[in-house]
Amino acid sequence: MERVPCLRVSQCHAQQLRRCLQSTGALDLSLSLLKDSDETVLLPISPSCLPHLDLLSLRTSLASDGTFEIVWSQSPLQSKKVRTGANKLENVLRELLESRGETWTEELRGDLPRSFQRHGDLLLLGERCFSLPLWKTMDQQIWSAVARGLGAKRLAKMSRISRDGFRSPVVTMLVGEHSWVKHVDNGISYEFDVTRCMFSAGNITEKLRVAGFDCRGETVVDLYAGIGYFTLPYLVHAGASRVHACEWNPDAVQALQKNLEANGVSDRCTVHQGDNRQLQLCDIADRVNLGLVPSSEDGWPVACRLLNRTAGGILHLHQNVTSSPPGAIAGAAARGTFGRRADREAWRAWADHAAGRIAALLEEVTGARWTTNARRVEGVKSYAPRVHHVVLDLECRPS
């Protein structure tokens, strides 16, 4: 079952936020709202609009007791009868096929894209569409028709994530001459080549949280910087004095340097290209960001070496955590939602393991005893039933 990005809100705030989402075009009108068993409501978000959501404005529009979170739901959100975009694409393709003497079938309809990423005028299709042999006989005609049907000037299709060590996307440009795109999240401009770099739309809530930190006077190390997902919020909004951004993918480094310049913060960032385990720095960081999944554990010894040995600091550890709920909870957890008891128990168990491991590493690196305190452990997004991307804020202080 395909996961759907949703805004989880309390029932008392659902209509207010529904109107806000609808006014910006972010509400997925092809799907119905879903009331959950814990007195919350899931508001479906158009996947192409997710990276552009102004969550800060949504948050300030609520009363002080109002909260929400982004979740990736696998619940059966009921499709509405009217799906304007999908109908337009279907009509365009049906007309094209019939002009070639082909018959439109339910099998062909089922092979159309149900979601996609929109990057400005470029639309990126996923790998689970247009897989039937018939499409392959139509060459460029089909892709021009798809672009027209979905209102895009450029069209690309992803096949998989490369195993080249850089997590490079395997993307083919189908319509259009160049593959650089631009995103603006929370006032920050991100530019990148969709055929060379990943863009993680699901991390938007964590990027917003980082933007709310007060890092004035701090030195931050971002061990997995990518194109600047977290590096830029630390600089632009959190006000870090200096960020050391580590990245080994040369294409991502190119985009990162471009984005630092575009956002006017290149003077406060040092980019270290290459394997961060070879980083020739130590005892400098007030905060280390380890935003790598499925696990950032390979970077833990590096982070411990980087922490300020006099005052200590905070590590932000990312990890995919799997929970195994007993029968009564399994149905709820299978919906891919956060906050369930079994999920949080699994997150806390992992956090306790991480805190103990980090304390041992710090003692090994510095020769002194350290105290670690899990200040916060929360879900960022869901990948599959019972598999959650979790972030732990771990405070580390010399004893």
C-alpha positions as CSV (number, residue, x, y, z in Angstrom):
1,M,0.0,0.0,0.0
2,E,1.3,3.4,-1.0
3,R,2.2,5.8,1.9
4,V,0.5,9.2,2.0
5,P,1.9,12.3,3.6
6,C,-0.5,13.7,6.2
7,L,-0.8,16.4,8.8
8,R,-1.9,14.8,12.1
9,V,-3.9,17.3,14.1
10,S,-6.4,17.2,17.0
11,Q,-10.0,17.1,16.0
12,C,-10.6,20.6,17.5
13,H,-8.0,22.1,15.1
14,A,-8.7,20.0,12.0
15,Q,-11.1,22.4,10.2
16,Q,-8.8,25.4,10.8
17,L,-5.8,23.6,9.4
18,R,-7.8,22.1,6.6
19,R,-8.7,25.6,5.4
20,C,-5.1,26.7,5.7
21,L,-3.9,23.8,3.6
22,Q,-6.6,24.2,1.0
23,S,-5.9,27.9,0.6
24,T,-2.3,27.2,-0.3
25,G,-3.2,24.2,-2.6
26,A,-1.4,21.7,-0.3
27,L,-4.5,19.7,0.7
28,D,-4.8,16.6,-1.4
29,L,-8.4,16.9,-2.6
30,S,-8.4,13.5,-4.2
31,L,-8.4,11.9,-0.7
32,S,-10.8,12.1,2.2
33,L,-9.9,13.2,5.7
34,L,-9.4,10.3,8.1
35,K,-10.5,10.3,11.8
36,D,-8.1,8.2,13.9
37,S,-8.9,6.3,17.1
38,D,-6.9,8.7,19.3
39,E,-9.1,11.7,18.5
40,T,-6.9,13.0,15.9
41,V,-7.5,13.7,12.2
42,L,-5.2,12.9,9.2
43,L,-5.2,15.7,6.6
44,P,-3.8,14.3,3.3
45,I,-1.1,16.5,1.7
46,S,-0.3,16.5,-1.9
47,P,3.2,14.9,-2.1
48,S,4.4,17.6,-4.6
49,C,3.5,20.3,-2.1
50,L,5.2,18.8,1.0
51,P,8.6,20.4,0.6
52,H,7.0,23.8,0.2
53,L,4.8,23.7,3.3
54,D,5.2,26.7,5.6
55,L,5.0,24.8,8.9
56,L,6.1,27.8,10.9
57,S,3.1,29.8,9.7
58,L,0.7,26.9,10.4
59,R,2.1,26.5,13.9
60,T,1.8,30.2,14.8
61,S,-1.9,30.1,13.5
62,L,-2.8,27.7,16.3
63,A,-3.6,28.4,19.9
64,S,-0.9,27.7,22.4
65,D,-2.3,24.2,23.0
66,G,-2.4,23.3,19.4
67,T,0.1,20.8,17.9
68,F,0.5,18.8,14.8
69,E,3.0,16.5,13.1
70,I,3.8,15.2,9.6
71,V,3.2,11.4,9.3
72,W,3.4,9.0,6.4
73,S,0.2,7.1,6.7
74,Q,-0.5,3.7,5.3
75,S,-4.1,3.9,6.4
76,P,-6.7,3.4,3.6
77,L,-7.5,7.0,3.0
78,Q,-10.6,6.8,0.8
79,S,-10.1,8.2,-2.7
80,K,-12.7,10.8,-3.8
81,K,-14.5,10.3,-7.1
82,V,-13.1,13.5,-8.6
83,R,-9.3,13.6,-9.3
84,T,-8.8,16.4,-11.8
85,G,-5.1,15.9,-12.3
86,A,-5.3,12.2,-12.7
87,N,-8.3,12.5,-15.0
88,K,-6.5,15.0,-17.2
89,L,-3.5,12.7,-17.6
90,E,-5.7,9.7,-18.3
91,N,-7.7,11.6,-20.9
92,V,-4.5,12.7,-22.7
93,L,-3.0,9.2,-22.7
94,R,-6.3,7.6,-23.7
95,E,-6.5,9.9,-26.7
96,L,-2.9,9.2,-27.7
97,L,-3.4,5.4,-27.5
98,E,-6.6,5.4,-29.4
99,S,-5.1,7.5,-32.2
100,R,-2.5,4.7,-32.6
101,G,-5.2,2.0,-32.7
102,E,-4.7,0.8,-29.1
103,T,-7.4,0.1,-26.5
104,W,-7.5,1.8,-23.1
105,T,-7.7,-0.8,-20.3
106,E,-7.9,-0.9,-16.5
107,E,-4.4,-2.4,-16.4
108,L,-3.1,0.7,-18.1
109,R,-5.0,2.9,-15.7
110,G,-3.4,1.1,-12.8
111,D,0.0,1.7,-14.2
112,L,-0.4,5.5,-14.1
113,P,1.5,7.5,-11.4
114,R,-0.4,7.9,-8.1
115,S,2.1,10.4,-6.7
116,F,5.2,12.2,-7.8
117,Q,7.6,14.9,-6.8
118,R,7.3,18.4,-8.3
119,H,10.4,20.5,-8.4
120,G,9.3,23.8,-9.9
121,D,8.6,23.1,-13.6
122,L,10.2,19.6,-13.4
123,L,8.1,16.6,-12.4
124,L,9.9,13.5,-11.1
125,L,8.0,10.2,-11.5
126,G,8.7,7.2,-9.2
127,E,9.7,3.8,-10.4
128,R,6.3,2.1,-9.9
129,C,4.5,3.5,-12.9
130,F,4.7,3.2,-16.7
131,S,6.1,-0.3,-16.4
132,L,3.9,-2.1,-18.9
133,P,5.5,-3.1,-22.3
134,L,3.1,-1.0,-24.3
135,W,4.5,2.3,-23.0
136,K,8.0,1.3,-24.2
137,T,6.8,1.1,-27.8
138,M,5.7,4.8,-27.8
139,D,9.1,6.4,-27.3
140,Q,9.2,10.2,-26.8
141,Q,5.5,10.6,-27.7
142,I,4.4,9.1,-24.4
143,W,6.6,11.3,-22.2
144,S,5.6,14.5,-24.0
145,A,2.0,13.5,-23.4
146,V,2.6,12.8,-19.7
147,A,4.3,16.2,-19.2
148,R,1.4,17.9,-20.9
149,G,-1.2,15.9,-18.9
150,L,0.5,16.8,-15.6
151,G,1.3,20.4,-16.4
152,A,5.1,20.1,-16.4
153,K,7.7,21.5,-18.7
154,R,10.4,19.0,-17.7
155,L,9.9,15.3,-16.9
156,A,12.2,12.8,-15.2
157,K,11.8,9.3,-13.8
158,M,13.5,7.6,-10.9
159,S,14.4,3.9,-11.1
160,R,16.2,3.2,-7.8
161,I,18.8,4.5,-5.4
162,S,22.4,3.8,-6.5
163,R,24.6,1.5,-4.4
164,D,27.6,3.7,-5.2
165,G,28.1,4.7,-1.5
166,F,26.8,8.2,-2.2
167,R,23.0,7.3,-2.3
168,S,22.9,8.9,-5.7
169,P,19.5,8.7,-7.4
170,V,19.3,6.8,-10.7
171,V,17.1,9.3,-12.6
172,T,16.6,9.6,-16.4
173,M,15.6,12.9,-17.9
174,L,12.6,12.3,-20.3
175,V,11.6,15.8,-21.3
176,G,13.8,18.9,-21.0
177,E,17.4,19.8,-21.5
178,H,18.7,20.3,-18.0
179,S,18.1,18.7,-14.6
180,W,18.9,21.4,-12.0
181,V,16.0,22.5,-9.9
182,K,15.3,24.9,-7.0
183,H,13.3,24.5,-3.8
184,V,12.5,27.1,-1.1
185,D,11.8,25.6,2.3
186,N,11.2,28.0,5.3
187,G,12.9,30.8,3.5
188,I,15.9,28.8,2.5
189,S,16.9,28.2,-1.1
190,Y,18.1,24.7,-2.1
191,E,19.3,24.1,-5.7
192,F,20.5,20.6,-6.9
193,D,20.7,18.3,-9.9
194,V,17.9,15.7,-9.6
195,T,19.9,13.2,-11.5
196,R,22.8,13.5,-9.1
197,C,21.5,14.4,-5.6
198,M,18.7,13.3,-3.3
199,F,16.2,15.7,-1.8
200,S,14.4,14.4,1.3
201,A,11.0,16.1,1.5
202,G,10.0,14.0,4.6
203,N,12.6,15.7,6.8
204,I,10.8,19.0,6.7
205,T,9.6,18.9,10.3
206,E,13.2,18.2,11.5
207,K,14.5,21.0,9.4
208,L,11.9,23.3,11.0
209,R,12.9,22.2,14.5
210,V,16.6,22.8,13.8
211,A,15.7,26.3,12.5
212,G,14.2,27.0,15.9
213,F,17.4,26.2,17.8
214,D,19.4,29.1,19.3
215,C,23.0,28.3,18.2
216,R,24.4,31.8,18.5
217,G,28.1,31.5,19.6
218,E,28.1,27.8,18.8
219,T,30.3,25.7,16.5
220,V,28.3,23.0,14.8
221,V,29.5,20.0,12.8
222,D,27.2,18.4,10.3
223,L,28.7,15.0,9.6
224,Y,26.4,14.2,6.6
225,A,25.6,17.5,5.0
226,G,24.3,16.5,1.6
227,I,23.1,19.6,-0.2
228,G,22.7,21.4,3.0
229,Y,19.4,20.0,4.5
230,F,20.5,20.8,8.0
231,T,23.6,22.9,7.5
232,L,21.6,25.7,6.0
233,P,18.9,25.9,8.8
234,Y,21.8,26.0,11.4
235,L,23.3,28.9,9.6
236,V,20.3,30.9,8.3
237,H,17.8,30.6,11.2
238,A,19.6,29.1,14.2
239,G,22.5,31.6,13.9
240,A,25.4,29.2,14.4
241,S,28.7,31.1,14.5
242,R,30.5,28.4,12.4
243,V,29.4,25.2,10.8
244,H,31.7,22.5,9.5
245,A,29.8,20.6,6.8
246,C,31.1,17.2,5.9
247,E,30.1,15.4,2.6
248,W,31.8,12.9,0.4
249,N,29.5,13.0,-2.6
250,P,31.2,15.5,-5.0
251,D,27.9,16.3,-6.7
252,A,26.2,17.1,-3.4
253,V,29.3,19.2,-2.4
254,Q,28.8,21.2,-5.6
255,A,25.2,21.9,-4.8
256,L,26.0,22.6,-1.1
257,Q,28.6,25.3,-2.1
258,K,26.1,26.8,-4.5
259,N,23.4,26.9,-1.8
260,L,25.7,28.5,0.8
261,E,26.4,31.3,-1.6
262,A,22.8,31.7,-2.7
263,N,21.7,32.0,1.0
264,G,24.5,34.4,1.9
265,V,26.1,32.2,4.6
266,S,29.2,30.8,2.9
267,D,31.5,33.0,5.1
268,R,30.4,31.0,8.2
269,C,30.7,27.5,6.8
270,T,33.7,25.3,6.1
271,V,33.0,22.4,3.7
272,H,35.1,19.3,4.2
273,Q,34.8,17.0,1.1
274,G,35.6,13.3,1.7
275,D,35.1,10.6,4.3
276,N,34.3,12.2,7.6
277,R,36.1,9.5,9.5
278,Q,39.3,11.1,8.1
279,L,38.3,14.6,9.4
280,Q,41.4,16.3,11.0
281,L,39.4,18.1,13.7
282,C,38.8,17.5,17.3
283,D,37.6,19.2,20.5
284,I,35.8,22.0,18.7
285,A,32.0,21.2,18.6
286,D,29.2,22.4,20.8
287,R,26.8,20.4,18.7
288,V,27.1,17.6,16.1
289,N,24.4,16.7,13.7
290,L,24.4,13.0,12.5
291,G,21.5,13.0,10.0
292,L,22.1,9.7,8.3
293,V,19.7,6.8,8.0
294,P,19.2,3.9,8.3
295,S,22.0,4.4,10.9
296,S,24.5,7.1,11.8
297,E,26.4,4.8,14.2
298,D,29.5,4.7,12.0
299,G,29.8,8.4,12.8
300,W,29.5,8.1,16.6
301,P,33.3,7.8,17.2
302,V,33.9,10.8,15.0
303,A,31.3,12.9,16.8
304,C,32.8,12.0,20.2
305,R,36.2,13.1,19.0
306,L,34.7,16.4,17.8
307,L,32.8,17.4,21.0
308,N,34.2,20.2,23.2
309,R,36.1,18.3,25.9
310,T,35.7,21.0,28.5
311,A,32.0,21.9,28.3
312,G,30.7,18.9,26.3
313,G,27.7,19.5,23.9
314,I,24.8,17.9,22.2
315,L,24.7,15.1,19.6
316,H,21.6,14.8,17.3
317,L,21.6,11.1,16.4
318,H,19.4,9.8,13.6
319,Q,18.4,6.1,13.2
320,N,15.7,3.9,11.7
321,V,14.1,2.0,14.6
322,T,11.9,-1.0,14.2
323,S,9.2,-1.8,16.7
324,S,7.5,-5.2,17.1
325,P,4.1,-4.5,18.7
326,P,2.0,-7.3,20.3
327,G,-1.2,-8.3,18.7
328,A,-3.5,-5.6,20.1
329,I,-1.3,-2.8,19.0
330,A,-0.2,-4.2,15.7
331,G,-3.2,-2.8,13.8
332,A,-2.5,0.7,15.0
333,A,1.2,0.6,14.4
334,A,0.6,-0.9,10.9
335,R,-0.9,2.4,9.9
336,G,2.5,4.0,10.0
337,T,1.7,6.6,12.6
338,F,3.8,8.1,15.4
339,G,3.2,8.2,19.1
340,R,2.0,4.6,19.7
341,R,3.1,3.1,22.9
342,A,5.0,0.2,21.4
343,D,6.8,2.5,19.0
344,R,7.9,4.8,21.8
345,E,9.1,1.9,23.9
346,A,11.3,0.8,20.9
347,W,12.6,4.3,20.5
348,R,13.4,4.6,24.2
349,A,15.3,1.3,24.2
350,W,17.4,2.4,21.2
351,A,18.0,5.8,22.9
352,D,19.2,4.0,26.1
353,H,21.5,1.9,24.0
354,A,22.9,5.0,22.2
355,A,23.4,6.9,25.4
356,G,25.4,4.1,26.9
357,R,27.5,3.5,23.8
358,I,28.3,7.2,23.4
359,A,29.3,7.5,27.1
360,A,31.7,4.6,26.6
361,L,33.1,6.1,23.4
362,L,33.7,9.5,25.0
363,E,35.6,7.8,27.9
364,E,37.7,5.9,25.3
365,V,38.5,9.0,23.3
366,T,39.1,11.4,26.2
367,G,40.3,9.2,29.1
368,A,37.6,10.8,31.3
369,R,34.1,9.8,32.5
370,W,31.1,11.5,30.8
371,T,27.4,11.7,31.6
372,T,24.9,11.4,28.8
373,N,21.3,12.4,29.0
374,A,18.6,11.7,26.4
375,R,16.9,15.1,26.3
376,R,14.4,14.2,23.5
377,V,13.6,11.2,21.2
378,E,11.0,11.7,18.5
379,G,9.9,10.3,15.2
380,V,10.7,12.2,12.0
381,K,8.8,10.1,9.6
382,S,7.6,6.6,8.9
383,Y,9.0,4.3,6.1
384,A,6.9,1.2,6.6
385,P,4.8,-0.4,9.2
386,R,6.7,-0.2,12.5
387,V,9.9,1.3,10.9
388,H,10.4,4.9,11.9
389,H,13.1,7.5,11.3
390,V,13.9,8.7,14.8
391,V,16.1,11.5,16.1
392,L,17.7,11.6,19.6
393,D,19.0,14.8,21.2
394,L,21.8,13.4,23.5
395,E,23.4,15.8,25.9
396,C,27.0,14.9,26.7
397,R,28.9,16.5,29.7
398,P,32.2,15.6,31.3
399,S,31.6,14.2,34.8
